Amino acid sequence: MSYKKTRDILSKLIDENYEDYIKAIFSLENNIDDEKELNELYQYYMESYHCTFLHDDFIKEYDIS
């Protein structure tokens, strides 16, 4: 599957149900299957102005400008 097709699929998932998309990413990346824990992580993510999927230093080190 190409990058663009994958991106289109992810974009559709985000548009249809952002909350479940975020929980699925957390679940896959951290091997978490507990729905209560995923709900708590999602709430923390949504309330945190500084919380992102990629660490800030990752983008800074790459310097995409």
TIMI-2910 file (N, C-alpha, C, CB; in pm, 1 decimal, decimal comma, always signed):
<rs>
+----------+----------+----------+----------+----------+----------+----------+----------+----------+----------+----------+----------+------+
!      n_x !      n_y !      n_z !     ca_x !     ca_y !     ca_z !      c_x !      c_y !      c_z !     cb_x !     cb_y !     cb_z ! resn !
+----------+----------+----------+----------+----------+----------+----------+----------+----------+----------+----------+----------+------+
!    +85,2 !   -117,0 !     +0,0 !     +0,0 !     +0,0 !     +0,0 !    +90,1 !   +123,7 !     +0,0 !    -97,1 !     -0,4 !   +122,8 !  Met !
!    +53,4 !   +221,3 !    -75,8 !   +134,4 !   +342,3 !    -86,4 !   +109,6 !   +437,6 !    +30,6 !   +105,4 !   +413,3 !   -218,3 !  Ser !
!   +204,8 !   +527,3 !    +46,2 !   +192,6 !   +631,2 !   +148,7 !    +62,6 !   +710,6 !   +131,0 !   +314,1 !   +726,3 !   +143,4 !  Tyr !
!    +32,2 !   +749,3 !     +8,3 !    -86,5 !   +832,7 !    -15,5 !   -215,6 !   +758,1 !    +15,3 !    -88,8 !   +881,3 !   -160,0 !  Lys !
!   -222,3 !   +630,4 !    -20,0 !   -341,4 !   +552,7 !    +11,4 !   -356,3 !   +537,0 !   +162,5 !   -335,5 !   +414,8 !    -56,6 !  Lys !
!   -246,4 !   +508,2 !   +230,3 !   -249,3 !   +496,6 !   +376,0 !   -294,2 !   +628,1 !   +438,4 !   -110,8 !   +456,0 !   +430,3 !  Thr !
!   -240,4 !   +737,4 !   +389,7 !   -278,2 !   +870,0 !   +441,3 !   -427,4 !   +897,2 !   +420,1 !   -194,3 !   +980,1 !   +372,7 !  Arg !
!   -479,6 !   +860,9 !   +304,3 !   -622,4 !   +880,3 !   +275,4 !   -709,8 !   +798,9 !   +370,7 !   -653,4 !   +841,3 !   +129,7 !  Asp !
!   -668,3 !   +675,3 !   +396,8 !   -743,4 !   +589,5 !   +489,2 !   -741,2 !   +648,5 !   +629,8 !   -685,2 !   +446,0 !   +490,3 !  Ile !
!   -622,8 !   +690,0 !   +675,3 !   -612,2 !   +750,0 !   +809,1 !   -695,5 !   +877,5 !   +818,7 !   -465,0 !   +780,7 !   +843,0 !  Leu !
!   -693,2 !   +958,1 !   +715,4 !   -770,7 !  +1081,3 !   +715,2 !   -920,4 !  +1051,4 !   +727,6 !   -742,8 !  +1161,5 !   +587,5 !  Ser !
!   -965,0 !   +949,3 !   +657,7 !  -1106,1 !   +910,7 !   +666,2 !  -1140,8 !   +863,3 !   +807,6 !  -1138,0 !   +799,8 !   +563,5 !  Lys !
!  -1052,6 !   +782,5 !   +867,1 !  -1075,7 !   +735,7 !  +1003,9 !  -1082,9 !   +851,9 !  +1102,2 !   -965,4 !   +638,8 !  +1046,1 !  Leu !
!   -994,6 !   +947,5 !  +1085,9 !   -993,5 !  +1066,1 !  +1172,8 !  -1123,8 !  +1143,6 !  +1158,4 !   -873,4 !  +1157,4 !  +1139,3 !  Ile !
!  -1168,7 !  +1161,3 !  +1036,0 !  -1292,5 !  +1235,9 !  +1010,9 !  -1415,3 !  +1165,0 !  +1066,6 !  -1310,3 !  +1258,4 !   +862,1 !  Asp !
!  -1416,6 !  +1033,4 !  +1059,3 !  -1533,2 !   +956,7 !  +1102,0 !  -1542,2 !   +939,4 !  +1253,0 !  -1531,4 !   +822,1 !  +1036,9 !  Glu !
!  -1427,2 !   +917,7 !  +1319,0 !  -1431,0 !   +894,4 !  +1463,8 !  -1292,1 !   +919,8 !  +1522,6 !  -1478,8 !   +749,0 !  +1496,0 !  Asn !
!  -1263,5 !  +1045,3 !  +1549,2 !  -1132,0 !  +1085,8 !  +1597,9 !  -1095,0 !  +1015,2 !  +1728,4 !  -1128,2 !  +1236,5 !  +1617,9 !  Tyr !
!  -1189,8 !  +1004,2 !  +1819,3 !  -1161,4 !   +942,5 !  +1949,2 !  -1113,9 !   +798,8 !  +1933,4 !  -1285,5 !   +946,6 !  +2038,2 !  Glu !
!  -1184,5 !   +719,2 !  +1855,5 !  -1143,5 !   +580,6 !  +1837,0 !  -1012,3 !   +569,9 !  +1759,8 !  -1252,3 !   +503,2 !  +1764,7 !  Asp !
!   -986,6 !   +662,3 !  +1670,0 !   -859,1 !   +665,2 !  +1598,6 !   -743,8 !   +683,4 !  +1697,3 !   -858,4 !   +778,3 !  +1493,1 !  Tyr !
!   -757,5 !   +781,3 !  +1786,5 !   -652,7 !   +808,3 !  +1886,0 !   -634,4 !   +688,0 !  +1978,0 !   -687,3 !   +934,3 !  +1969,2 !  Ile !
!   -743,9 !   +631,0 !  +2024,1 !   -734,6 !   +514,4 !  +2112,1 !   -667,0 !   +397,2 !  +2041,2 !   -874,0 !   +473,1 !  +2160,8 !  Lys !
!   -696,4 !   +377,6 !  +1914,6 !   -634,7 !   +268,7 !  +1838,7 !   -484,2 !   +289,2 !  +1826,7 !   -697,8 !   +257,9 !  +1699,2 !  Ala !
!   -442,3 !   +412,7 !  +1803,0 !   -298,9 !   +441,9 !  +1795,0 !   -232,1 !   +413,3 !  +1929,5 !   -275,0 !   +589,5 !  +1752,9 !  Ile !
!   -292,5 !   +461,8 !  +2037,5 !   -238,1 !   +433,6 !  +2170,8 !   -228,6 !   +282,6 !  +2193,9 !   -325,8 !   +499,3 !  +2280,3 !  Phe !
!   -333,5 !   +211,1 !  +2158,3 !   -337,7 !    +67,4 !  +2179,0 !   -227,8 !     -3,7 !  +2100,5 !   -473,8 !    +12,8 !  +2139,4 !  Ser !
!   -211,9 !    +31,1 !  +1974,7 !   -110,2 !    -32,4 !  +1891,3 !    +31,6 !     +1,2 !  +1936,7 !   -128,5 !     +9,3 !  +1747,0 !  Leu !
!    +55,0 !   +126,0 !  +1965,5 !   +190,7 !   +170,6 !  +1999,2 !   +235,5 !   +126,3 !  +2138,2 !   +198,8 !   +321,0 !  +1989,7 !  Glu !
!   +140,0 !   +105,5 !  +2227,6 !   +174,8 !    +76,0 !  +2367,0 !   +120,4 !    -57,8 !  +2416,3 !   +123,7 !   +185,7 !  +2456,0 !  Asn !
!    +62,1 !   -135,4 !  +2325,2 !     +7,7 !   -266,9 !  +2359,5 !    -90,7 !   -258,9 !  +2477,2 !   +121,8 !   -363,6 !  +2393,3 !  Asn !
!   -182,9 !   -164,4 !  +2467,3 !   -284,8 !   -145,2 !  +2570,4 !   -419,1 !   -190,3 !  +2513,2 !   -290,7 !     +4,8 !  +2618,1 !  Ile !
!   -485,0 !   -282,3 !  +2583,3 !   -615,9 !   -330,1 !  +2539,3 !   -727,4 !   -294,8 !  +2636,8 !   -612,0 !   -479,2 !  +2519,5 !  Asp !
!   -690,2 !   -240,1 !  +2751,8 !   -787,7 !   -205,6 !  +2854,7 !   -863,6 !    -79,1 !  +2814,2 !   -718,1 !   -185,8 !  +2991,7 !  Asp !
!   -994,2 !    -93,3 !  +2791,4 !  -1077,2 !    +17,6 !  +2744,3 !  -1077,5 !   +135,3 !  +2843,0 !  -1220,3 !    -30,9 !  +2720,9 !  Glu !
!  -1080,9 !   +104,2 !  +2972,5 !  -1079,7 !   +211,1 !  +3073,3 !   -949,6 !   +290,9 !  +3064,9 !  -1097,2 !   +152,3 !  +3215,4 !  Lys !
!   -838,3 !   +221,6 !  +3052,7 !   -709,8 !   +289,8 !  +3042,5 !   -701,2 !   +371,9 !  +2913,6 !   -595,0 !   +188,3 !  +3048,3 !  Glu !
!   -753,1 !   +318,1 !  +2805,3 !   -754,3 !   +393,0 !  +2679,0 !   -840,8 !   +517,9 !  +2690,3 !   -805,1 !   +304,2 !  +2564,3 !  Leu !
!   -953,8 !   +507,5 !  +2758,9 !  -1039,2 !   +625,5 !  +2780,2 !   -965,9 !   +731,9 !  +2860,9 !  -1169,6 !   +585,7 !  +2851,8 !  Asn !
!   -895,3 !   +688,6 !  +2965,5 !   -820,0 !   +783,5 !  +3048,2 !   -707,1 !   +848,5 !  +2969,0 !   -763,2 !   +713,1 !  +3172,0 !  Glu !
!   -636,5 !   +769,6 !  +2888,9 !   -529,4 !   +824,3 !  +2805,5 !   -584,9 !   +923,9 !  +2704,1 !   -454,7 !   +711,2 !  +2733,1 !  Leu !
!   -698,5 !   +890,5 !  +2647,1 !   -760,3 !   +980,9 !  +2549,6 !   -798,1 !  +1113,3 !  +2616,1 !   -885,3 !   +915,4 !  +2485,9 !  Tyr !
!   -857,3 !  +1107,0 !  +2734,1 !   -894,3 !  +1230,0 !  +2805,1 !   -771,3 !  +1313,0 !  +2837,2 !   -970,4 !  +1197,2 !  +2934,2 !  Gln !
!   -665,8 !  +1247,5 !  +2883,1 !   -541,0 !  +1318,5 !  +2912,5 !   -486,2 !  +1383,4 !  +2785,7 !   -436,1 !  +1222,2 !  +2973,2 !  Tyr !
!   -486,4 !  +1308,9 !  +2677,3 !   -438,8 !  +1360,7 !  +2548,5 !   -517,9 !  +1484,9 !  +2506,8 !   -449,6 !  +1252,1 !  +2439,6 !  Tyr !
!   -649,2 !  +1479,1 !  +2518,6 !   -734,1 !  +1590,3 !  +2475,8 !   -719,0 !  +1712,4 !  +2567,2 !   -880,1 !  +1545,9 !  +2472,4 !  Met !
!   -688,6 !  +1690,6 !  +2693,5 !   -674,5 !  +1801,0 !  +2788,7 !   -533,4 !  +1859,8 !  +2790,7 !   -711,4 !  +1753,8 !  +2927,7 !  Glu !
!   -439,2 !  +1791,4 !  +2730,4 !   -299,5 !  +1833,9 !  +2733,9 !   -265,1 !  +1916,1 !  +2611,4 !   -206,8 !  +1713,2 !  +2743,7 !  Ser !
!   -230,7 !  +2039,8 !  +2632,3 !   -193,3 !  +2126,6 !  +2521,0 !    -57,1 !  +2088,5 !  +2464,7 !   -192,6 !  +2272,6 !  +2565,4 !  Tyr !
!    +22,0 !  +2017,9 !  +2540,3 !   +157,9 !  +1984,9 !  +2499,4 !   +173,5 !  +1841,6 !  +2450,5 !   +251,3 !  +2008,7 !  +2613,1 !  His !
!    +69,1 !  +1765,0 !  +2451,4 !    +78,0 !  +1623,3 !  +2419,2 !    +61,1 !  +1601,8 !  +2268,2 !    -28,4 !  +1543,4 !  +2497,7 !  Cys !
!   +161,8 !  +1542,1 !  +2206,8 !   +155,7 !  +1508,0 !  +2065,0 !   +203,3 !  +1364,7 !  +2046,9 !   +241,2 !  +1606,1 !  +1979,7 !  Thr !
!   +174,6 !  +1307,3 !  +1930,6 !   +220,5 !  +1170,9 !  +1904,2 !   +370,6 !  +1165,2 !  +1884,8 !   +150,8 !  +1114,5 !  +1781,9 !  Phe !
!   +423,8 !  +1259,5 !  +1810,8 !   +568,2 !  +1262,8 !  +1789,3 !   +632,2 !  +1355,5 !  +1890,8 !   +601,9 !  +1308,0 !  +1645,3 !  Leu !
!   +739,9 !  +1312,4 !  +1944,7 !   +811,9 !  +1396,4 !  +2039,9 !   +860,9 !  +1521,8 !  +1967,9 !   +931,1 !  +1319,0 !  +2104,3 !  His !
!   +849,8 !  +1636,9 !  +2031,3 !   +890,2 !  +1763,8 !  +1970,3 !  +1033,3 !  +1761,2 !  +1918,3 !   +875,1 !  +1876,0 !  +2070,1 !  Asp !
!  +1122,0 !  +1695,8 !  +1990,4 !  +1262,0 !  +1690,7 !  +1949,4 !  +1281,7 !  +1617,1 !  +1817,1 !  +1344,5 !  +1624,5 !  +2057,0 !  Asp !
!  +1193,5 !  +1523,1 !  +1787,5 !  +1203,3 !  +1449,4 !  +1661,6 !  +1192,3 !  +1545,0 !  +1542,6 !  +1093,5 !  +1341,1 !  +1653,8 !  Phe !
!  +1095,0 !  +1632,1 !  +1544,1 !  +1075,8 !  +1728,4 !  +1436,0 !  +1186,3 !  +1833,9 !  +1438,2 !   +937,3 !  +1795,5 !  +1447,3 !  Ile !
!  +1222,5 !  +1881,2 !  +1555,1 !  +1328,7 !  +1981,4 !  +1566,7 !  +1459,7 !  +1929,0 !  +1512,2 !  +1346,4 !  +2024,0 !  +1711,8 !  Lys !
!  +1492,0 !  +1804,6 !  +1542,6 !  +1617,8 !  +1746,4 !  +1495,9 !  +1618,3 !  +1732,3 !  +1343,8 !  +1641,3 !  +1609,6 !  +1561,8 !  Glu !
!  +1503,9 !  +1700,6 !  +1289,0 !  +1494,8 !  +1682,3 !  +1143,9 !  +1497,6 !  +1814,2 !  +1070,6 !  +1368,7 !  +1606,8 !  +1108,0 !  Tyr !
!  +1439,0 !  +1917,0 !  +1129,4 !  +1434,9 !  +2051,7 !  +1071,2 !  +1371,6 !  +2051,8 !   +932,0 !  +1576,0 !  +2109,9 !  +1063,6 !  Asp !
!  +1238,5 !  +2040,8 !   +929,5 !  +1165,9 !  +2030,8 !   +803,3 !  +1149,3 !  +2163,9 !   +730,5 !  +1031,5 !  +1971,9 !   +828,4 !  Ile !
!  +1204,2 !  +2269,8 !   +781,0 !  +1189,0 !  +2399,3 !   +714,4 !  +1269,2 !  +2410,1 !   +588,1 !  +1228,0 !  +2509,4 !   +806,2 !  Ser !
+----------+----------+----------+----------+----------+----------+----------+----------+----------+----------+----------+----------+------+
</rs>
